[in-house]
Amino acid sequence: MNRIITVDSKRSIIQIKNKDTICLARAIVVSLVVQAREKLQDIFRNNITDEELKKINKNRQCKSRINEGVIGDNEKSYLIDGRKLQKVLANALHRICNFQ
């Protein structure tokens, strides 16, 4: 039986809201942090530039350790919620994978 499913009623669907053209990279970053955090940590280990790290750490009391290959629980929730961290890491993924 077909039913109309709303995103709000499903826990297994993460809605990614953005107004840019990097939606695929955003979706990859969010799905990896939820399903395979170790893989995402490996991708970003020693691959984050100083500029990206400054953007991540801006206005934060506790500095990020993403460049060391550590993504904490707070950062995981920030990525899922679509905060600025999601955009920075999506752009970093574009750079690392040489997407055009």
PyRosetta script that sets phi, psi and omega in degrees:
from pyrosetta import init, pose_from_sequence

init()
pose = pose_from_sequence("MNRIITVDSKRSIIQIKNKDTICLARAIVVSLVVQAREKLQDIFRNNITDEELKKINKNRQCKSRINEGVIGDNEKSYLIDGRKLQKVLANALHRICNFQ")
pose.set_psi(1, 132.9)
pose.set_omega(1, 179.3)
pose.set_phi(2, -88.8)
pose.set_psi(2, 131.0)
pose.set_omega(2, 176.6)
pose.set_phi(3, -126.9)
pose.set_psi(3, 152.1)
pose.set_omega(3, 174.3)
pose.set_phi(4, -79.9)
pose.set_psi(4, 124.2)
pose.set_omega(4, -179.2)
pose.set_phi(5, -110.1)
pose.set_psi(5, 127.0)
pose.set_omega(5, 175.8)
pose.set_phi(6, -96.7)
pose.set_psi(6, 147.0)
pose.set_omega(6, -179.1)
pose.set_phi(7, -62.3)
pose.set_psi(7, -34.6)
pose.set_omega(7, -178.0)
pose.set_phi(8, -64.1)
pose.set_psi(8, -27.1)
pose.set_omega(8, -177.4)
pose.set_phi(9, -91.6)
pose.set_psi(9, -2.4)
pose.set_omega(9, -177.9)
pose.set_phi(10, -111.2)
pose.set_psi(10, 130.5)
pose.set_omega(10, 175.6)
pose.set_phi(11, -85.1)
pose.set_psi(11, -19.8)
pose.set_omega(11, -175.6)
pose.set_phi(12, -86.3)
pose.set_psi(12, -2.3)
pose.set_omega(12, 179.6)
pose.set_phi(13, -114.1)
pose.set_psi(13, 126.4)
pose.set_omega(13, 176.6)
pose.set_phi(14, -108.3)
pose.set_psi(14, 118.5)
pose.set_omega(14, -179.9)
pose.set_phi(15, -87.6)
pose.set_psi(15, 127.0)
pose.set_omega(15, -179.5)
pose.set_phi(16, -107.8)
pose.set_psi(16, 115.5)
pose.set_omega(16, -179.4)
pose.set_phi(17, -101.8)
pose.set_psi(17, 128.0)
pose.set_omega(17, 177.4)
pose.set_phi(18, -155.1)
pose.set_psi(18, 163.3)
pose.set_omega(18, 179.0)
pose.set_phi(19, -125.8)
pose.set_psi(19, 31.9)
pose.set_omega(19, 179.0)
pose.set_phi(20, -129.7)
pose.set_psi(20, -170.4)
pose.set_omega(20, -174.8)
pose.set_phi(21, -107.2)
pose.set_psi(21, 18.2)
pose.set_omega(21, -178.8)
pose.set_phi(22, -109.1)
pose.set_psi(22, 36.4)
pose.set_omega(22, -175.3)
pose.set_phi(23, -64.8)
pose.set_psi(23, -35.4)
pose.set_omega(23, 178.6)
pose.set_phi(24, -64.7)
pose.set_psi(24, -46.4)
pose.set_omega(24, 178.9)
pose.set_phi(25, -62.7)
pose.set_psi(25, -39.0)
pose.set_omega(25, 176.3)
pose.set_phi(26, -61.4)
pose.set_psi(26, -45.0)
pose.set_omega(26, -179.3)
pose.set_phi(27, -63.8)
pose.set_psi(27, -39.4)
pose.set_omega(27, 178.9)
pose.set_phi(28, -64.9)
pose.set_psi(28, -45.8)
pose.set_omega(28, -179.8)
pose.set_phi(29, -61.3)
pose.set_psi(29, -45.8)
pose.set_omega(29, -178.8)
pose.set_phi(30, -65.9)
pose.set_psi(30, -44.0)
pose.set_omega(30, -178.8)
pose.set_phi(31, -66.1)
pose.set_psi(31, -37.0)
pose.set_omega(31, 178.6)
pose.set_phi(32, -69.1)
pose.set_psi(32, -37.7)
pose.set_omega(32, -179.8)
pose.set_phi(33, -68.1)
pose.set_psi(33, -28.9)
pose.set_omega(33, 179.6)
pose.set_phi(34, -82.1)
pose.set_psi(34, -44.4)
pose.set_omega(34, -172.3)
pose.set_phi(35, -97.9)
pose.set_psi(35, -32.9)
pose.set_omega(35, -173.8)
pose.set_phi(36, -145.2)
pose.set_psi(36, 67.0)
pose.set_omega(36, -175.7)
pose.set_phi(37, -59.6)
pose.set_psi(37, -35.4)
pose.set_omega(37, -179.7)
pose.set_phi(38, -62.1)
pose.set_psi(38, -39.6)
pose.set_omega(38, 178.7)
pose.set_phi(39, -64.7)
pose.set_psi(39, -43.8)
pose.set_omega(39, 178.5)
pose.set_phi(40, -63.5)
pose.set_psi(40, -40.3)
pose.set_omega(40, 177.5)
pose.set_phi(41, -62.2)
pose.set_psi(41, -39.9)
pose.set_omega(41, 177.4)
pose.set_phi(42, -64.2)
pose.set_psi(42, -39.3)
pose.set_omega(42, -179.5)
pose.set_phi(43, -62.6)
pose.set_psi(43, -42.9)
pose.set_omega(43, -175.0)
pose.set_phi(44, -90.7)
pose.set_psi(44, -9.6)
pose.set_omega(44, 179.8)
pose.set_phi(45, -60.4)
pose.set_psi(45, 120.3)
pose.set_omega(45, 179.3)
pose.set_phi(46, 60.7)
pose.set_psi(46, 20.5)
pose.set_omega(46, 179.3)
pose.set_phi(47, -117.9)
pose.set_psi(47, 2.6)
pose.set_omega(47, 179.3)
pose.set_phi(48, -91.7)
pose.set_psi(48, 128.5)
pose.set_omega(48, 180.0)
pose.set_phi(49, -76.4)
pose.set_psi(49, 165.2)
pose.set_omega(49, 178.1)
pose.set_phi(50, -62.0)
pose.set_psi(50, -38.4)
pose.set_omega(50, 178.5)
pose.set_phi(51, -61.8)
pose.set_psi(51, -45.0)
pose.set_omega(51, 178.9)
pose.set_phi(52, -65.8)
pose.set_psi(52, -39.7)
pose.set_omega(52, 179.0)
pose.set_phi(53, -64.6)
pose.set_psi(53, -37.4)
pose.set_omega(53, 176.4)
pose.set_phi(54, -63.3)
pose.set_psi(54, -41.4)
pose.set_omega(54, 178.2)
pose.set_phi(55, -64.2)
pose.set_psi(55, -39.7)
pose.set_omega(55, 179.9)
pose.set_phi(56, -66.7)
pose.set_psi(56, -42.8)
pose.set_omega(56, -173.7)
pose.set_phi(57, -85.8)
pose.set_psi(57, -4.5)
pose.set_omega(57, -178.8)
pose.set_phi(58, -60.8)
pose.set_psi(58, 129.0)
pose.set_omega(58, 178.2)
pose.set_phi(59, 65.2)
pose.set_psi(59, 21.4)
pose.set_omega(59, 178.5)
pose.set_phi(60, -107.7)
pose.set_psi(60, 139.7)
pose.set_omega(60, 176.0)
pose.set_phi(61, -77.0)
pose.set_psi(61, -42.3)
pose.set_omega(61, -178.2)
pose.set_phi(62, -102.4)
pose.set_psi(62, 118.8)
pose.set_omega(62, -175.8)
pose.set_phi(63, -70.7)
pose.set_psi(63, 144.5)
pose.set_omega(63, -178.3)
pose.set_phi(64, -72.1)
pose.set_psi(64, 147.9)
pose.set_omega(64, 177.2)
pose.set_phi(65, -115.8)
pose.set_psi(65, 25.5)
pose.set_omega(65, -178.5)
pose.set_phi(66, -60.9)
pose.set_psi(66, -39.0)
pose.set_omega(66, -179.6)
pose.set_phi(67, -66.7)
pose.set_psi(67, -19.1)
pose.set_omega(67, 175.4)
pose.set_phi(68, -89.7)
pose.set_psi(68, -2.8)
pose.set_omega(68, 179.7)
pose.set_phi(69, 89.6)
pose.set_psi(69, 25.9)
pose.set_omega(69, -179.7)
pose.set_phi(70, -122.9)
pose.set_psi(70, 119.3)
pose.set_omega(70, 174.3)
pose.set_phi(71, -114.9)
pose.set_psi(71, 113.3)
pose.set_omega(71, -176.7)
pose.set_phi(72, -79.3)
pose.set_psi(72, 174.3)
pose.set_omega(72, -179.6)
pose.set_phi(73, -64.6)
pose.set_psi(73, -38.0)
pose.set_omega(73, 177.6)
pose.set_phi(74, -63.1)
pose.set_psi(74, -43.0)
pose.set_omega(74, 179.5)
pose.set_phi(75, -65.7)
pose.set_psi(75, -35.5)
pose.set_omega(75, 176.3)
pose.set_phi(76, -60.9)
pose.set_psi(76, -47.2)
pose.set_omega(76, -179.4)
pose.set_phi(77, -67.3)
pose.set_psi(77, -34.5)
pose.set_omega(77, 176.5)
pose.set_phi(78, -63.8)
pose.set_psi(78, -39.4)
pose.set_omega(78, 178.9)
pose.set_phi(79, -65.8)
pose.set_psi(79, -43.4)
pose.set_omega(79, -179.5)
pose.set_phi(80, -66.8)
pose.set_psi(80, -39.2)
pose.set_omega(80, -178.6)
pose.set_phi(81, -73.8)
pose.set_psi(81, -13.7)
pose.set_omega(81, 177.9)
pose.set_phi(82, 85.0)
pose.set_psi(82, 27.4)
pose.set_omega(82, 179.1)
pose.set_phi(83, -72.4)
pose.set_psi(83, -178.9)
pose.set_omega(83, -175.9)
pose.set_phi(84, -56.9)
pose.set_psi(84, -30.6)
pose.set_omega(84, 179.1)
pose.set_phi(85, -57.1)
pose.set_psi(85, -37.0)
pose.set_omega(85, 179.9)
pose.set_phi(86, -61.0)
pose.set_psi(86, -43.5)
pose.set_omega(86, -179.9)
pose.set_phi(87, -67.3)
pose.set_psi(87, -42.9)
pose.set_omega(87, -179.6)
pose.set_phi(88, -61.6)
pose.set_psi(88, -46.1)
pose.set_omega(88, -179.0)
pose.set_phi(89, -71.7)
pose.set_psi(89, -32.3)
pose.set_omega(89, 175.9)
pose.set_phi(90, -65.5)
pose.set_psi(90, -42.0)
pose.set_omega(90, 176.4)
pose.set_phi(91, -66.2)
pose.set_psi(91, -37.5)
pose.set_omega(91, 177.3)
pose.set_phi(92, -64.8)
pose.set_psi(92, -39.3)
pose.set_omega(92, 177.5)
pose.set_phi(93, -63.1)
pose.set_psi(93, -40.5)
pose.set_omega(93, 174.8)
pose.set_phi(94, -56.9)
pose.set_psi(94, -46.6)
pose.set_omega(94, -178.4)
pose.set_phi(95, -65.7)
pose.set_psi(95, -46.0)
pose.set_omega(95, -177.3)
pose.set_phi(96, -64.0)
pose.set_psi(96, -40.5)
pose.set_omega(96, -176.3)
pose.set_phi(97, -90.8)
pose.set_psi(97, 2.1)
pose.set_omega(97, 179.0)
pose.set_phi(98, 57.1)
pose.set_psi(98, 41.6)
pose.set_omega(98, 174.5)
pose.set_phi(99, -71.3)
pose.set_psi(99, 144.9)
pose.set_omega(99, 178.4)
pose.set_phi(100, -98.5)
pose.dump_pdb("model.pdb")
